[in-house]
Amino acid sequence: MKLLVKYVVLVSFLLVIYFRIIDAESELQCTKESDRGNICKKQCAEAEECRCITPPYTACFTGPCLYATCVAKPE
């Protein structure tokens, strides 16, 4: 039982470190939040634009958009 507790604590600690590294890389790769949606392909109305919503602690990437949504275009 003690070994299991130590294992869970170790894995939790490693996950915290991993997510902090990913978040730091995200800040380095993205100059602004909208950079995360460069590959957003959802069809939106003329007054709207597609934005890709990225879950927290997810690094910026140029892969497919996981959560596409339409938002009003900035004026």
Biopython code that builds the backbone (N, CA, C, O; Angstrom):
import numpy as np
from Bio.PDB.StructureBuilder import StructureBuilder

atoms = [
    (1, "MET", "N", (0.827, -1.200, 0.000)),
    (1, "MET", "CA", (0.000, 0.000, 0.000)),
    (1, "MET", "C", (0.868, 1.260, 0.000)),
    (1, "MET", "O", (0.573, 2.217, -0.716)),
    (2, "LYS", "N", (1.929, 1.262, 0.794)),
    (2, "LYS", "CA", (2.813, 2.427, 0.840)),
    (2, "LYS", "C", (3.471, 2.661, -0.515)),
    (2, "LYS", "O", (3.690, 3.803, -0.921)),
    (3, "LEU", "N", (3.781, 1.580, -1.205)),
    (3, "LEU", "CA", (4.404, 1.706, -2.522)),
    (3, "LEU", "C", (3.438, 2.357, -3.514)),
    (3, "LEU", "O", (3.844, 3.181, -4.334)),
    (4, "LEU", "N", (2.182, 1.991, -3.436)),
    (4, "LEU", "CA", (1.172, 2.582, -4.309)),
    (4, "LEU", "C", (1.031, 4.083, -4.051)),
    (4, "LEU", "O", (0.923, 4.868, -4.993)),
    (5, "VAL", "N", (1.030, 4.475, -2.801)),
    (5, "VAL", "CA", (0.925, 5.893, -2.447)),
    (5, "VAL", "C", (2.130, 6.658, -2.983)),
    (5, "VAL", "O", (1.977, 7.750, -3.529)),
    (6, "LYS", "N", (3.313, 6.100, -2.832)),
    (6, "LYS", "CA", (4.526, 6.743, -3.345)),
    (6, "LYS", "C", (4.457, 6.873, -4.865)),
    (6, "LYS", "O", (4.866, 7.890, -5.424)),
    (7, "TYR", "N", (3.949, 5.860, -5.519)),
    (7, "TYR", "CA", (3.821, 5.883, -6.973)),
    (7, "TYR", "C", (2.859, 6.987, -7.412)),
    (7, "TYR", "O", (3.158, 7.736, -8.342)),
    (8, "VAL", "N", (1.723, 7.089, -6.759)),
    (8, "VAL", "CA", (0.729, 8.109, -7.097)),
    (8, "VAL", "C", (1.302, 9.510, -6.878)),
    (8, "VAL", "O", (1.096, 10.399, -7.704)),
    (9, "VAL", "N", (2.011, 9.708, -5.784)),
    (9, "VAL", "CA", (2.622, 11.011, -5.506)),
    (9, "VAL", "C", (3.661, 11.343, -6.568)),
    (9, "VAL", "O", (3.715, 12.477, -7.046)),
    (10, "LEU", "N", (4.476, 10.379, -6.940)),
    (10, "LEU", "CA", (5.508, 10.601, -7.952)),
    (10, "LEU", "C", (4.886, 10.947, -9.303)),
    (10, "LEU", "O", (5.322, 11.891, -9.961)),
    (11, "VAL", "N", (3.890, 10.204, -9.713)),
    (11, "VAL", "CA", (3.229, 10.464, -10.993)),
    (11, "VAL", "C", (2.567, 11.844, -10.975)),
    (11, "VAL", "O", (2.651, 12.578, -11.960)),
    (12, "SER", "N", (1.923, 12.197, -9.890)),
    (12, "SER", "CA", (1.291, 13.515, -9.779)),
    (12, "SER", "C", (2.324, 14.628, -9.894)),
    (12, "SER", "O", (2.099, 15.622, -10.584)),
    (13, "PHE", "N", (3.444, 14.462, -9.226)),
    (13, "PHE", "CA", (4.525, 15.445, -9.278)),
    (13, "PHE", "C", (5.052, 15.595, -10.700)),
    (13, "PHE", "O", (5.270, 16.713, -11.168)),
    (14, "LEU", "N", (5.257, 14.482, -11.384)),
    (14, "LEU", "CA", (5.757, 14.531, -12.758)),
    (14, "LEU", "C", (4.751, 15.190, -13.701)),
    (14, "LEU", "O", (5.145, 15.916, -14.614)),
    (15, "LEU", "N", (3.477, 14.948, -13.491)),
    (15, "LEU", "CA", (2.453, 15.586, -14.320)),
    (15, "LEU", "C", (2.429, 17.100, -14.122)),
    (15, "LEU", "O", (2.267, 17.852, -15.083)),
    (16, "VAL", "N", (2.590, 17.545, -12.884)),
    (16, "VAL", "CA", (2.632, 18.984, -12.615)),
    (16, "VAL", "C", (3.810, 19.617, -13.335)),
    (16, "VAL", "O", (3.663, 20.675, -13.948)),
    (17, "ILE", "N", (4.967, 18.991, -13.271)),
    (17, "ILE", "CA", (6.156, 19.503, -13.957)),
    (17, "ILE", "C", (5.922, 19.522, -15.464)),
    (17, "ILE", "O", (6.238, 20.508, -16.130)),
    (18, "TYR", "N", (5.377, 18.449, -15.999)),
    (18, "TYR", "CA", (5.119, 18.353, -17.438)),
    (18, "TYR", "C", (4.203, 19.478, -17.909)),
    (18, "TYR", "O", (4.483, 20.127, -18.917)),
    (19, "PHE", "N", (3.102, 19.713, -17.181)),
    (19, "PHE", "CA", (2.162, 20.745, -17.601)),
    (19, "PHE", "C", (2.761, 22.142, -17.486)),
    (19, "PHE", "O", (2.419, 23.021, -18.278)),
    (20, "ARG", "N", (3.635, 22.363, -16.532)),
    (20, "ARG", "CA", (4.297, 23.675, -16.429)),
    (20, "ARG", "C", (5.238, 23.886, -17.610)),
    (20, "ARG", "O", (5.342, 25.000, -18.124)),
    (21, "ILE", "N", (5.924, 22.833, -18.044)),
    (21, "ILE", "CA", (6.813, 22.935, -19.207)),
    (21, "ILE", "C", (5.994, 23.220, -20.457)),
    (21, "ILE", "O", (6.355, 24.088, -21.251)),
    (22, "ILE", "N", (4.898, 22.496, -20.635)),
    (22, "ILE", "CA", (4.034, 22.697, -21.797)),
    (22, "ILE", "C", (3.508, 24.129, -21.813)),
    (22, "ILE", "O", (3.476, 24.765, -22.867)),
    (23, "ASP", "N", (3.096, 24.644, -20.651)),
    (23, "ASP", "CA", (2.573, 26.002, -20.587)),
    (23, "ASP", "C", (3.655, 27.014, -20.944)),
    (23, "ASP", "O", (3.369, 27.994, -21.631)),
    (24, "ALA", "N", (4.878, 26.802, -20.498)),
    (24, "ALA", "CA", (5.981, 27.705, -20.833)),
    (24, "ALA", "C", (6.260, 27.674, -22.332)),
    (24, "ALA", "O", (6.492, 28.719, -22.939)),
    (25, "GLU", "N", (6.239, 26.482, -22.934)),
    (25, "GLU", "CA", (6.445, 26.375, -24.377)),
    (25, "GLU", "C", (5.322, 27.077, -25.122)),
    (25, "GLU", "O", (5.552, 27.709, -26.154)),
    (26, "SER", "N", (4.119, 26.966, -24.605)),
    (26, "SER", "CA", (2.970, 27.614, -25.229)),
    (26, "SER", "C", (3.168, 29.119, -25.272)),
    (26, "SER", "O", (2.895, 29.754, -26.291)),
    (27, "GLU", "N", (3.640, 29.693, -24.176)),
    (27, "GLU", "CA", (3.861, 31.131, -24.130)),
    (27, "GLU", "C", (4.951, 31.549, -25.103)),
    (27, "GLU", "O", (4.880, 32.634, -25.679)),
    (28, "LEU", "N", (5.959, 30.705, -25.294)),
    (28, "LEU", "CA", (7.040, 31.037, -26.205)),
    (28, "LEU", "C", (6.589, 30.968, -27.659)),
    (28, "LEU", "O", (7.024, 31.779, -28.477)),
    (29, "GLN", "N", (5.736, 30.025, -27.990)),
    (29, "GLN", "CA", (5.342, 29.798, -29.373)),
    (29, "GLN", "C", (4.202, 30.701, -29.822)),
    (29, "GLN", "O", (4.086, 30.984, -31.014)),
    (30, "CYS", "N", (3.373, 31.155, -28.919)),
    (30, "CYS", "CA", (2.209, 31.964, -29.289)),
    (30, "CYS", "C", (2.444, 33.412, -28.902)),
    (30, "CYS", "O", (2.770, 33.710, -27.752)),
    (31, "THR", "N", (2.281, 34.302, -29.852)),
    (31, "THR", "CA", (2.424, 35.715, -29.534)),
    (31, "THR", "C", (1.116, 36.296, -29.028)),
    (31, "THR", "O", (1.115, 37.311, -28.331)),
    (32, "LYS", "N", (0.016, 35.670, -29.369)),
    (32, "LYS", "CA", (-1.288, 36.091, -28.868)),
    (32, "LYS", "C", (-2.228, 34.891, -28.931)),
    (32, "LYS", "O", (-1.965, 33.921, -29.641)),
    (33, "GLU", "N", (-3.308, 34.967, -28.193)),
    (33, "GLU", "CA", (-4.239, 33.835, -28.095)),
    (33, "GLU", "C", (-4.798, 33.441, -29.453)),
    (33, "GLU", "O", (-5.040, 32.258, -29.693)),
    (34, "SER", "N", (-5.010, 34.404, -30.350)),
    (34, "SER", "CA", (-5.601, 34.080, -31.648)),
    (34, "SER", "C", (-4.659, 33.254, -32.518)),
    (34, "SER", "O", (-5.112, 32.633, -33.479)),
    (35, "ASP", "N", (-3.353, 33.227, -32.207)),
    (35, "ASP", "CA", (-2.429, 32.395, -32.970)),
    (35, "ASP", "C", (-2.796, 30.920, -32.876)),
    (35, "ASP", "O", (-2.450, 30.127, -33.752)),
    (36, "ARG", "N", (-3.493, 30.563, -31.817)),
    (36, "ARG", "CA", (-3.872, 29.166, -31.637)),
    (36, "ARG", "C", (-4.900, 28.732, -32.677)),
    (36, "ARG", "O", (-5.079, 27.532, -32.882)),
    (37, "GLY", "N", (-5.577, 29.663, -33.338)),
    (37, "GLY", "CA", (-6.645, 29.314, -34.265)),
    (37, "GLY", "C", (-6.286, 29.486, -35.728)),
    (37, "GLY", "O", (-7.179, 29.634, -36.562)),
    (38, "ASN", "N", (-5.019, 29.470, -36.059)),
    (38, "ASN", "CA", (-4.616, 29.704, -37.444)),
    (38, "ASN", "C", (-5.150, 28.658, -38.416)),
    (38, "ASN", "O", (-5.289, 28.948, -39.605)),
    (39, "ILE", "N", (-5.454, 27.448, -37.945)),
    (39, "ILE", "CA", (-5.879, 26.389, -38.849)),
    (39, "ILE", "C", (-7.371, 26.095, -38.672)),
    (39, "ILE", "O", (-7.836, 25.020, -39.053)),
    (40, "CYS", "N", (-8.095, 26.999, -38.122)),
    (40, "CYS", "CA", (-9.523, 26.820, -37.891)),
    (40, "CYS", "C", (-10.255, 26.833, -39.235)),
    (40, "CYS", "O", (-10.081, 27.767, -40.018)),
    (41, "LYS", "N", (-11.066, 25.819, -39.512)),
    (41, "LYS", "CA", (-11.718, 25.679, -40.822)),
    (41, "LYS", "C", (-13.243, 25.729, -40.769)),
    (41, "LYS", "O", (-13.891, 25.481, -41.785)),
    (42, "LYS", "N", (-13.827, 26.037, -39.632)),
    (42, "LYS", "CA", (-15.284, 26.042, -39.520)),
    (42, "LYS", "C", (-15.885, 27.163, -40.369)),
    (42, "LYS", "O", (-15.348, 28.270, -40.411)),
    (43, "GLN", "N", (-16.997, 26.874, -41.044)),
    (43, "GLN", "CA", (-17.692, 27.881, -41.849)),
    (43, "GLN", "C", (-18.477, 28.799, -40.915)),
    (43, "GLN", "O", (-19.320, 28.341, -40.143)),
    (44, "CYS", "N", (-18.195, 30.087, -40.992)),
    (44, "CYS", "CA", (-18.856, 31.061, -40.128)),
    (44, "CYS", "C", (-19.579, 32.100, -40.976)),
    (44, "CYS", "O", (-19.319, 32.230, -42.173)),
    (45, "ALA", "N", (-20.478, 32.832, -40.351)),
    (45, "ALA", "CA", (-21.180, 33.923, -41.032)),
    (45, "ALA", "C", (-20.176, 35.005, -41.416)),
    (45, "ALA", "O", (-19.050, 35.024, -40.919)),
    (46, "GLU", "N", (-20.592, 35.905, -42.303)),
    (46, "GLU", "CA", (-19.686, 36.939, -42.811)),
    (46, "GLU", "C", (-19.166, 37.852, -41.699)),
    (46, "GLU", "O", (-18.025, 38.311, -41.762)),
    (47, "ALA", "N", (-19.987, 38.117, -40.687)),
    (47, "ALA", "CA", (-19.589, 39.011, -39.596)),
    (47, "ALA", "C", (-18.814, 38.282, -38.503)),
    (47, "ALA", "O", (-18.456, 38.880, -37.489)),
    (48, "GLU", "N", (-18.555, 36.998, -38.707)),
    (48, "GLU", "CA", (-17.858, 36.196, -37.700)),
    (48, "GLU", "C", (-16.584, 35.601, -38.280)),
    (48, "GLU", "O", (-16.400, 35.539, -39.496)),
    (49, "GLU", "N", (-15.711, 35.167, -37.380)),
    (49, "GLU", "CA", (-14.502, 34.466, -37.793)),
    (49, "GLU", "C", (-14.340, 33.208, -36.954)),
    (49, "GLU", "O", (-14.843, 33.120, -35.834)),
    (50, "CYS", "N", (-13.640, 32.253, -37.506)),
    (50, "CYS", "CA", (-13.427, 30.986, -36.815)),
    (50, "CYS", "C", (-12.271, 31.134, -35.830)),
    (50, "CYS", "O", (-11.229, 31.702, -36.159)),
    (51, "ARG", "N", (-12.465, 30.624, -34.637)),
    (51, "ARG", "CA", (-11.413, 30.605, -33.629)),
    (51, "ARG", "C", (-11.305, 29.192, -33.079)),
    (51, "ARG", "O", (-12.307, 28.505, -32.882)),
    (52, "CYS", "N", (-10.109, 28.789, -32.843)),
    (52, "CYS", "CA", (-9.865, 27.475, -32.263)),
    (52, "CYS", "C", (-9.673, 27.635, -30.766)),
    (52, "CYS", "O", (-8.780, 28.358, -30.322)),
    (53, "ILE", "N", (-10.498, 26.971, -29.998)),
    (53, "ILE", "CA", (-10.376, 27.018, -28.548)),
    (53, "ILE", "C", (-9.411, 25.914, -28.134)),
    (53, "ILE", "O", (-9.617, 24.740, -28.444)),
    (54, "THR", "N", (-8.370, 26.305, -27.438)),
    (54, "THR", "CA", (-7.366, 25.343, -26.986)),
    (54, "THR", "C", (-7.549, 25.099, -25.494)),
    (54, "THR", "O", (-7.613, 26.055, -24.721)),
    (55, "PRO", "N", (-7.635, 23.849, -25.077)),
    (55, "PRO", "CA", (-7.765, 23.566, -23.645)),
    (55, "PRO", "C", (-6.568, 24.108, -22.874)),
    (55, "PRO", "O", (-5.483, 24.242, -23.440)),
    (56, "PRO", "N", (-6.744, 24.424, -21.590)),
    (56, "PRO", "CA", (-5.624, 24.910, -20.779)),
    (56, "PRO", "C", (-4.469, 23.913, -20.756)),
    (56, "PRO", "O", (-4.680, 22.704, -20.858)),
    (57, "TYR", "N", (-3.271, 24.416, -20.625)),
    (57, "TYR", "CA", (-2.039, 23.625, -20.543)),
    (57, "TYR", "C", (-1.774, 22.828, -21.813)),
    (57, "TYR", "O", (-1.119, 21.787, -21.769)),
    (58, "THR", "N", (-2.279, 23.310, -22.941)),
    (58, "THR", "CA", (-1.990, 22.682, -24.220)),
    (58, "THR", "C", (-1.088, 23.613, -25.002)),
    (58, "THR", "O", (-1.410, 24.787, -25.187)),
    (59, "ALA", "N", (0.035, 23.097, -25.459)),
    (59, "ALA", "CA", (0.983, 23.936, -26.191)),
    (59, "ALA", "C", (0.404, 24.344, -27.539)),
    (59, "ALA", "O", (-0.459, 23.656, -28.085)),
    (60, "CYS", "N", (0.878, 25.458, -28.069)),
    (60, "CYS", "CA", (0.472, 25.866, -29.415)),
    (60, "CYS", "C", (0.997, 24.845, -30.411)),
    (60, "CYS", "O", (2.106, 24.332, -30.263)),
    (61, "PHE", "N", (0.210, 24.561, -31.403)),
    (61, "PHE", "CA", (0.625, 23.600, -32.412)),
    (61, "PHE", "C", (-0.032, 23.993, -33.726)),
    (61, "PHE", "O", (-0.966, 24.795, -33.741)),
    (62, "THR", "N", (0.443, 23.441, -34.808)),
    (62, "THR", "CA", (-0.126, 23.774, -36.112)),
    (62, "THR", "C", (-0.958, 22.627, -36.655)),
    (62, "THR", "O", (-1.154, 22.523, -37.865)),
    (63, "GLY", "N", (-1.433, 21.794, -35.802)),
    (63, "GLY", "CA", (-2.261, 20.669, -36.206)),
    (63, "GLY", "C", (-3.712, 21.072, -36.339)),
    (63, "GLY", "O", (-4.028, 22.262, -36.351)),
    (64, "PRO", "N", (-4.600, 20.097, -36.439)),
    (64, "PRO", "CA", (-6.022, 20.404, -36.611)),
    (64, "PRO", "C", (-6.608, 21.067, -35.368)),
    (64, "PRO", "O", (-6.141, 20.853, -34.250)),
    (65, "CYS", "N", (-7.618, 21.859, -35.585)),
    (65, "CYS", "CA", (-8.307, 22.536, -34.488)),
    (65, "CYS", "C", (-9.216, 21.528, -33.787)),
    (65, "CYS", "O", (-10.008, 20.846, -34.437)),
    (66, "LEU", "N", (-9.101, 21.437, -32.475)),
    (66, "LEU", "CA", (-9.910, 20.472, -31.735)),
    (66, "LEU", "C", (-11.303, 21.015, -31.423)),
    (66, "LEU", "O", (-12.278, 20.266, -31.462)),
    (67, "TYR", "N", (-11.408, 22.307, -31.115)),
    (67, "TYR", "CA", (-12.683, 22.904, -30.739)),
    (67, "TYR", "C", (-12.872, 24.202, -31.520)),
    (67, "TYR", "O", (-12.469, 25.271, -31.062)),
    (68, "ALA", "N", (-13.478, 24.107, -32.685)),
    (68, "ALA", "CA", (-13.695, 25.295, -33.522)),
    (68, "ALA", "C", (-14.991, 25.984, -33.117)),
    (68, "ALA", "O", (-15.994, 25.328, -32.835)),
    (69, "THR", "N", (-14.960, 27.304, -33.090)),
    (69, "THR", "CA", (-16.152, 28.080, -32.773)),
    (69, "THR", "C", (-16.132, 29.379, -33.574)),
    (69, "THR", "O", (-15.071, 29.844, -33.990)),
    (70, "CYS", "N", (-17.296, 29.952, -33.784)),
    (70, "CYS", "CA", (-17.396, 31.223, -34.504)),
    (70, "CYS", "C", (-17.583, 32.356, -33.498)),
    (70, "CYS", "O", (-18.406, 32.261, -32.588)),
    (71, "VAL", "N", (-16.812, 33.423, -33.672)),
    (71, "VAL", "CA", (-16.921, 34.598, -32.811)),
    (71, "VAL", "C", (-17.030, 35.837, -33.695)),
    (71, "VAL", "O", (-16.631, 35.816, -34.859)),
    (72, "ALA", "N", (-17.568, 36.905, -33.138)),
    (72, "ALA", "CA", (-17.702, 38.160, -33.891)),
    (72, "ALA", "C", (-16.323, 38.695, -34.253)),
    (72, "ALA", "O", (-15.399, 38.658, -33.440)),
    (73, "LYS", "N", (-16.191, 39.192, -35.477)),
    (73, "LYS", "CA", (-14.918, 39.775, -35.916)),
    (73, "LYS", "C", (-14.653, 41.062, -35.144)),
    (73, "LYS", "O", (-15.575, 41.840, -34.899)),
    (74, "PRO", "N", (-13.402, 41.288, -34.763)),
    (74, "PRO", "CA", (-13.089, 42.554, -34.086)),
    (74, "PRO", "C", (-13.209, 43.720, -35.062)),
    (74, "PRO", "O", (-12.914, 43.579, -36.249)),
    (75, "GLU", "N", (-13.630, 44.840, -34.568)),
    (75, "GLU", "CA", (-13.828, 46.005, -35.444)),
    (75, "GLU", "C", (-12.584, 46.828, -35.555)),
    (75, "GLU", "O", (-12.575, 47.843, -36.251)),
]
sb = StructureBuilder()
sb.init_structure("model")
sb.init_model(0)
sb.init_chain("A")
sb.init_seg("    ")
for serial, (resi, resn, name, xyz) in enumerate(atoms, 1):
    if name == "N":
        sb.init_residue(resn, " ", resi, " ")
    sb.init_atom(name, np.array(xyz, "f"), 0.0, 1.0, " ", f" {name:<3s}", serial, name[0])
structure = sb.get_structure()
